[in-house]
Amino acid sequence: MAKHADRFEMIYVQKVTLGSSIEIWVDKETGVNYIYRRDGYSGGLTVMLDAEGKPVVSKADSAGKE
Protein backbone atom coordinates (compact mmCIF):
# COMPACT_ATOMS: atom_id res chain seq x y z
CA MET A 1 0.00 0.00 0.00
CA ALA A 2 1.39 3.43 -0.94
CA LYS A 3 2.27 5.90 1.79
CA HIS A 4 0.60 9.30 1.64
CA ALA A 5 1.07 12.58 3.42
CA ASP A 6 -1.77 14.00 5.48
CA ARG A 7 -3.81 16.15 3.11
CA PHE A 8 -5.61 18.24 5.75
CA GLU A 9 -4.08 20.29 8.54
CA MET A 10 -5.90 21.88 11.49
CA ILE A 11 -4.65 25.47 11.81
CA TYR A 12 -7.00 26.82 14.50
CA VAL A 13 -9.15 25.49 17.33
CA GLN A 14 -11.42 27.35 19.73
CA LYS A 15 -13.00 25.49 22.64
CA VAL A 16 -16.60 26.65 23.06
CA THR A 17 -17.87 24.43 25.86
CA LEU A 18 -17.01 21.00 27.25
CA GLY A 19 -17.02 18.66 24.24
CA SER A 20 -17.64 21.49 21.80
CA SER A 21 -15.18 23.30 19.54
CA ILE A 22 -14.74 25.23 16.32
CA GLU A 23 -11.81 24.24 14.10
CA ILE A 24 -10.34 25.55 10.87
CA TRP A 25 -8.82 22.97 8.53
CA VAL A 26 -6.79 23.63 5.37
CA ASP A 27 -6.56 21.31 2.37
CA LYS A 28 -2.80 21.36 1.78
CA GLU A 29 -3.23 20.51 -1.92
CA THR A 30 -5.70 23.26 -2.81
CA GLY A 31 -5.31 25.75 0.07
CA VAL A 32 -9.10 25.82 0.59
CA ASN A 33 -10.14 26.52 4.22
CA TYR A 34 -12.93 24.61 5.95
CA ILE A 35 -14.66 25.30 9.25
CA TYR A 36 -15.64 22.34 11.41
CA ARG A 37 -18.03 22.63 14.35
CA ARG A 38 -17.87 19.76 16.83
CA ASP A 39 -20.53 19.34 19.52
CA GLY A 40 -20.49 16.11 21.49
CA TYR A 41 -20.93 13.20 19.08
CA SER A 42 -22.03 15.36 16.15
CA GLY A 43 -20.42 17.96 13.97
CA GLY A 44 -20.50 19.74 10.64
CA LEU A 45 -18.00 20.81 8.01
CA THR A 46 -18.32 23.54 5.40
CA VAL A 47 -16.14 25.65 3.14
CA MET A 48 -15.22 29.05 4.61
CA LEU A 49 -16.38 31.92 2.41
CA ASP A 50 -15.12 35.48 2.17
CA ALA A 51 -17.33 38.59 2.05
CA GLU A 52 -17.91 38.07 -1.69
CA GLY A 53 -19.02 34.46 -1.25
CA LYS A 54 -15.81 32.96 -2.65
CA PRO A 55 -13.89 30.19 -0.85
CA VAL A 56 -11.13 31.33 1.50
CA VAL A 57 -7.84 30.03 0.08
CA SER A 58 -4.53 30.09 1.97
CA LYS A 59 -1.28 30.36 0.09
CA ALA A 60 0.47 27.00 -0.08
CA ASP A 61 3.47 28.26 1.88
CA SER A 62 1.36 29.84 4.66
CA ALA A 63 -0.94 26.90 5.47
CA GLY A 64 -0.50 26.05 9.12
CA LYS A 65 1.55 29.14 9.95
CA GLU A 66 -1.34 31.32 11.14
C-alpha positions in Angstrom: 0.0 0.0 0.0 1.4 3.4 -0.9 2.3 5.9 1.8 0.6 9.3 1.6 1.1 12.6 3.4 -1.8 14.0 5.5 -3.8 16.2 3.1 -5.6 18.2 5.7 -4.1 20.3 8.5 -5.9 21.9 11.5 -4.6 25.5 11.8 -7.0 26.8 14.5 -9.1 25.5 17.3 -11.4 27.3 19.7 -13.0 25.5 22.6 -16.6 26.6 23.1 -17.9 24.4 25.9 -17.0 21.0 27.3 -17.0 18.7 24.2 -17.6 21.5 21.8 -15.2 23.3 19.5 -14.7 25.2 16.3 -11.8 24.2 14.1 -10.3 25.5 10.9 -8.8 23.0 8.5 -6.8 23.6 5.4 -6.6 21.3 2.4 -2.8 21.4 1.8 -3.2 20.5 -1.9 -5.7 23.3 -2.8 -5.3 25.8 0.1 -9.1 25.8 0.6 -10.1 26.5 4.2 -12.9 24.6 5.9 -14.7 25.3 9.2 -15.6 22.3 11.4 -18.0 22.6 14.3 -17.9 19.8 16.8 -20.5 19.3 19.5 -20.5 16.1 21.5 -20.9 13.2 19.1 -22.0 15.4 16.2 -20.4 18.0 14.0 -20.5 19.7 10.6 -18.0 20.8 8.0 -18.3 23.5 5.4 -16.1 25.6 3.1 -15.2 29.0 4.6 -16.4 31.9 2.4 -15.1 35.5 2.2 -17.3 38.6 2.0 -17.9 38.1 -1.7 -19.0 34.5 -1.2 -15.8 33.0 -2.6 -13.9 30.2 -0.9 -11.1 31.3 1.5 -7.8 30.0 0.1 -4.5 30.1 2.0 -1.3 30.4 0.1 0.5 27.0 -0.1 3.5 28.3 1.9 1.4 29.8 4.7 -0.9 26.9 5.5 -0.5 26.1 9.1 1.5 29.1 10.0 -1.3 31.3 11.1 
